[in-house]
């Protein structure tokens, strides 16, 4: 059966829990790093439409489509030409693996219906030959962001011409800068000598901003006056950034508008970072950073000296909040007050260094609706159901912390 007659599916692998809190409200394929989400990368590289094999409570929003022959691909793996070729050349009944990790397979409909993210019984196992990046830890999102930015930049800009840039800007290595239609920049310094810089449709870089690549400023994003942004950094769609940011990923619709430092961090969607907030990304004794893991229920070694904040969707913090090195914040948490809160803040928590209480589900949903209304959106019943499920799934963490 030819490629255009096959059905294509992205599946969450067995490492999915290591990517919480970002995988609480989305399939792994919807995590953004570089310019694109993981799913958008596979769409670009294969020219195919993908459906999702994910958690049961997410399937209504991200449905699974089944076909007679189904190319299933591990959504935590990022594409490249050699890997795509190996996958497309699979015959039905074959799977690609590395170290017992399933990378891809060609499954018939019954096998997809009973699929459990592992190698189906009776299938031919082929060891993968290509190199690839597997996103299996939170810190991989910022740690591999530079590689993914370069890869996305090349495939998005191939054969296309950048839009003209105002002469008020100071451009360094302009051949490595790509500007989409409707983007605005005035009196900014844009240095692409250290990596590509992508300015998305209708994005804006305001006066006095200092930008050092690699950088992705996605559609509708804004970099505020006087901001200092060091790559590799991704500012997702309709996000606003000010102050100082380095080697971080903001997935979309989130704000870090004011002064304050954020480094080696990942922020989900619909988050707000209060004015003067700072994230520590280096321990005072320079030892390697540990990060709390949902998969193991304990802190895990990152092997990194620099590691900052991981903030789940719909969370926010008040002015002058201080985050410890390697802090993990869940979904819809509200953090405020003086001092350093703990390095693990459960979902739907309300408080700060002095202690937390449960952020009541009804109040949290009211706040989410208010935030969405600022962008002329309403919370859908499907999203409300997802948030209800996450609230129930994360209750045990609020009790134990």
C-alpha positions in Angstrom: 0.0 0.0 0.0 1.5 3.4 -0.9 2.2 6.1 1.6 -0.7 8.3 0.6 -3.1 5.4 1.3 -1.8 4.8 4.8 -3.2 6.3 8.0 -0.7 8.1 10.3 -0.8 8.2 14.1 1.4 9.8 16.7 1.4 7.9 20.0 2.5 8.9 23.5 5.2 6.4 24.6 5.8 4.9 28.0 7.9 7.9 29.0 4.9 10.2 28.9 4.7 10.6 32.7 8.2 12.0 32.7 6.9 15.0 30.6 4.2 16.0 33.2 3.0 18.6 33.9 3.1 19.6 30.2 1.5 16.3 29.1 -1.4 16.7 31.5 -3.6 18.8 29.1 -2.2 17.7 25.7 -0.7 14.7 23.9 3.1 14.7 23.8 2.9 15.6 20.1 1.4 19.0 21.1 4.5 20.0 23.1 6.4 22.9 21.4 10.1 23.1 21.1 12.1 24.9 18.4 9.5 26.7 16.2 7.0 23.9 15.9 5.2 21.4 18.1 6.5 17.8 17.9 3.4 16.9 15.8 3.8 19.9 13.4 7.4 18.7 12.8 6.2 15.3 11.7 3.5 16.9 9.5 6.2 19.1 7.8 8.6 16.2 7.3 6.1 13.6 6.0 3.5 15.8 4.3 0.9 13.8 6.2 -2.0 14.5 8.5 -1.7 12.8 11.9 -4.2 11.8 14.6 -3.3 11.0 18.2 -3.1 7.9 20.4 -3.0 9.4 23.9 -4.6 9.3 27.3 -8.3 8.4 27.4 -9.4 11.7 28.9 -7.6 13.6 26.1 -8.9 11.5 23.2 -12.2 13.5 22.7 -10.2 16.7 22.0 -7.4 14.8 20.1 -9.2 11.9 18.5 -7.6 8.7 17.1 -8.4 7.8 13.5 -7.9 4.2 12.5 -7.1 2.9 9.0 -6.5 -0.5 7.3 -2.7 0.2 7.6 -1.5 2.5 10.2 2.0 4.1 10.5 2.3 4.8 14.2 5.2 7.1 15.3 6.5 7.8 18.8 5.5 11.5 19.2 8.4 12.1 21.6 10.9 11.5 18.8 11.9 14.3 16.5 12.1 13.7 12.7 15.0 13.9 10.3 15.4 12.7 6.7 17.0 9.4 7.5 14.5 8.5 10.2 11.5 9.5 8.0 12.8 7.3 5.2 13.1 4.3 7.5 9.6 4.8 8.8 8.0 5.3 5.4 9.6 2.1 4.1 8.1 -0.1 6.9 5.9 -2.9 5.7 2.7 -3.9 7.6 3.7 -6.1 10.5 7.1 -4.4 11.1 8.2 -2.2 13.9 11.3 0.0 14.5 12.9 -0.2 17.9 16.0 1.0 19.8 16.8 -0.5 23.2 13.3 -1.9 23.5 11.8 1.5 22.9 9.3 1.4 20.1 10.0 4.2 17.6 7.5 3.4 14.9 5.5 0.6 13.3 3.1 -0.3 10.6 0.0 -1.8 12.3 -3.1 -3.3 10.9 -6.4 -2.1 12.3 -6.8 -4.9 14.9 -3.3 -4.3 16.2 -4.0 -0.5 16.5 -7.3 -1.2 18.3 -5.4 -3.2 21.0 -2.2 -1.1 20.9 -0.7 -0.4 24.4 2.4 1.6 23.3 4.5 -1.5 23.2 5.6 -3.8 20.4 2.6 -5.9 19.2 2.9 -9.6 19.5 4.1 -11.4 16.4 5.5 -8.3 14.7 8.9 -8.3 13.0 11.3 -6.2 15.0 13.8 -4.1 13.1 16.6 -2.2 14.9 16.6 1.4 13.8 19.7 2.7 12.0 19.1 6.5 12.1 20.1 8.8 14.9 17.3 10.8 16.5 16.4 12.9 19.5 14.0 11.4 22.1 12.3 13.8 24.4 11.9 11.8 27.6 12.7 14.3 30.4 11.4 17.8 31.2 14.8 19.4 30.7 15.2 17.9 27.3 12.7 20.5 26.1 15.1 23.4 26.6 18.3 21.3 26.3 17.5 20.2 22.7 15.8 23.5 21.8 18.7 24.8 19.8 18.9 21.7 17.6 15.2 21.8 17.0 15.2 25.5 16.2 17.9 25.0 13.5 16.0 22.0 12.0 12.6 23.8 12.0 14.1 27.0 10.6 15.6 25.1 7.7 12.4 23.2 6.7 10.1 26.3 7.2 12.2 28.7 5.3 13.4 26.4 2.4 12.8 28.1 -0.9 11.1 31.1 0.6 12.0 34.8 0.8 12.0 36.7 4.1 10.0 39.9 4.4 12.0 43.2 4.4 13.1 44.6 7.7 13.1 48.3 8.7 16.5 50.1 8.4 16.2 51.3 12.0 17.2 47.8 13.2 20.8 46.7 13.6 21.0 43.2 12.0 24.1 40.9 12.5 24.3 38.0 10.0 21.0 39.0 8.3 21.1 35.9 6.0 20.3 33.9 9.1 17.1 35.9 10.0 13.7 35.1 8.5 10.7 37.4 9.0 7.1 36.4 8.2 4.4 38.6 6.8 3.0 41.3 9.2 5.9 41.2 11.6 7.1 44.5 13.1 10.6 45.5 14.3 12.0 48.9 15.0 15.3 50.0 16.6 16.2 46.5 17.8 19.5 44.7 17.7 19.2 41.2 16.2 22.3 39.1 16.3 21.9 35.8 14.3 25.7 35.0 14.3 25.1 32.4 17.0 22.0 30.8 15.4 19.0 31.4 13.3 16.3 33.9 14.2 12.7 33.3 13.1 10.1 36.1 13.5 6.6 34.7 13.0 3.5 36.2 11.3 2.3 39.4 13.0 5.0 39.2 15.7 6.6 42.3 17.1 10.0 43.2 18.5 9.8 46.6 20.2 12.4 49.3 20.5 15.7 48.7 22.3 15.3 44.9 22.4 18.6 43.0 22.3 18.2 39.5 20.7 20.9 36.9 20.3 19.9 33.7 18.4 18.9 31.1 18.0 15.4 32.4 18.6 11.8 31.6 17.6 9.3 34.3 18.1 6.1 32.6 16.9 3.0 34.1 15.4 1.6 37.0 17.2 4.3 37.0 19.9 5.8 40.1 21.3 9.2 41.0 22.8 8.9 44.2 24.8 11.0 47.3 24.9 14.5 46.9 26.3 14.2 43.1 26.7 17.3 40.9 26.5 16.7 37.5 25.0 19.5 35.0 24.6 19.1 31.8 22.6 18.3 29.1 22.2 14.8 30.5 23.2 11.3 29.9 21.9 8.5 32.4 22.5 5.4 30.6 21.4 2.3 32.0 19.7 0.8 35.1 21.2 3.2 35.1 24.1 4.7 38.3 25.5 8.2 38.6 26.9 10.1 41.3 28.7 13.1 41.5 31.1 15.9 38.9 30.6 15.4 35.4 29.2 17.9 32.7 28.2 17.6 29.2 26.8 13.9 28.8 27.6 10.7 27.6 25.9 7.4 29.4 26.4 4.8 27.2 24.6 2.2 29.8 23.8 -0.4 32.4 25.0 1.7 33.1 28.1 3.1 36.3 29.5 6.5 37.2 31.1 6.0 40.9 30.3 8.1 42.7 33.0 11.6 42.8 34.3 13.0 39.7 36.0 15.2 36.8 35.0 14.2 33.4 33.5 16.8 30.9 32.4 16.8 27.3 31.3 13.1 27.1 31.9 9.9 25.8 30.2 6.5 27.5 30.6 3.3 26.0 29.3 0.3 27.8 27.8 -1.9 30.5 29.5 0.6 31.2 32.2 1.5 34.6 33.7 4.8 35.5 35.3 4.5 38.5 37.7 6.7 41.6 37.5 10.1 41.2 39.1 9.9 37.4 39.2 13.2 35.6 39.1 14.0 31.9 38.5 17.2 30.5 39.9 18.9 28.3 37.3 22.2 27.7 39.2 22.7 26.3 42.7 24.9 28.4 45.1 27.3 25.4 45.4 27.4 24.8 41.6 26.3 21.2 42.1 24.1 19.4 39.5 20.4 20.1 39.7 17.7 17.6 40.7 14.1 17.9 39.5 10.9 16.4 41.0 9.5 13.7 38.7 5.8 12.7 38.4 7.0 9.3 37.0 9.1 8.3 40.0 7.5 10.5 42.7 10.9 11.8 43.8 13.7 14.1 42.7 15.8 12.9 39.8 19.3 14.0 38.7 19.3 16.1 35.5 23.0 15.9 35.0 22.8 19.7 34.4 24.4 22.5 36.2 21.9 25.0 34.8 18.2 24.2 35.2 15.4 26.7 36.1 11.6 26.5 36.2 9.0 24.1 34.7 5.5 25.7 34.9 2.4 23.8 33.8 -0.5 25.3 31.9 -2.8 27.9 33.4 -0.4 28.6 36.4 0.7 32.1 37.5 2.8 33.8 40.0 2.6 37.2 41.7 5.1 40.1 41.7 8.6 39.4 42.9 8.1 35.7 43.1 11.4 33.8 43.6 11.7 30.2 42.3 14.3 27.7 43.5 16.6 26.0 41.0 14.8 23.2 39.2 11.3 24.0 40.4 8.3 22.1 39.0 4.9 23.8 39.1 1.8 21.9 38.1 -1.3 22.9 36.3 -3.4 25.9 37.5 -1.3 26.8 40.5 -1.3 30.3 41.9 2.0 31.3 43.7 2.6 34.5 45.6 4.2 36.1 48.6 7.8 36.5 49.9 10.5 33.8 50.1 11.2 30.7 48.1 8.3 28.2 47.8 9.3 24.5 47.6 10.8 23.0 44.4 7.6 21.0 43.7 4.3 22.9 43.7 1.3 20.6 42.9 -1.4 21.4 40.5 -4.3 23.6 41.8 -2.2 24.9 44.7 -2.8 28.4 46.1 -0.1 30.1 48.3 3.7 30.4 48.6 6.6 29.9 50.9 4.3 30.1 53.9 2.3 27.1 52.8 -0.3 26.1 50.2 -4.0 25.3 50.2 -6.1 23.8 47.5 -7.1 26.2 44.7 -10.8 25.2 44.5 -11.7 23.8 41.1 -14.7 26.2 40.6 -12.5 29.2 41.3 -9.7 27.9 39.1 -12.1 27.4 36.2 -13.5 30.9 36.7 -10.0 32.4 36.5 -9.2 30.3 33.4 -12.3 31.7 31.7 -11.4 35.2 32.7 -7.9 34.7 31.2 -9.3 33.3 27.9 -11.9 36.1 27.7 -9.0 38.6 27.4 -8.3 37.0 24.0 -12.0 36.8 23.2 -12.2 33.1 23.8 -14.4 30.9 26.0 -13.4 27.7 27.7 -15.0 24.8 25.8 -16.8 21.9 27.5 -14.1 19.5 26.3 -11.4 21.6 27.9 -13.4 21.9 31.0 -13.7 18.1 31.2 -9.9 17.8 30.7 -9.2 20.2 33.6 -11.7 18.3 35.8 -9.8 15.1 35.0 -6.4 16.7 35.8 -7.8 18.1 39.1 -8.9 14.6 40.1 -5.6 13.0 38.9 -3.4 15.4 40.9 -5.3 15.4 44.2 -2.9 13.0 45.9 0.0 15.4 45.3 -1.8 18.2 47.1 -2.4 16.0 50.1 1.2 14.8 50.3 3.0 18.2 50.0 
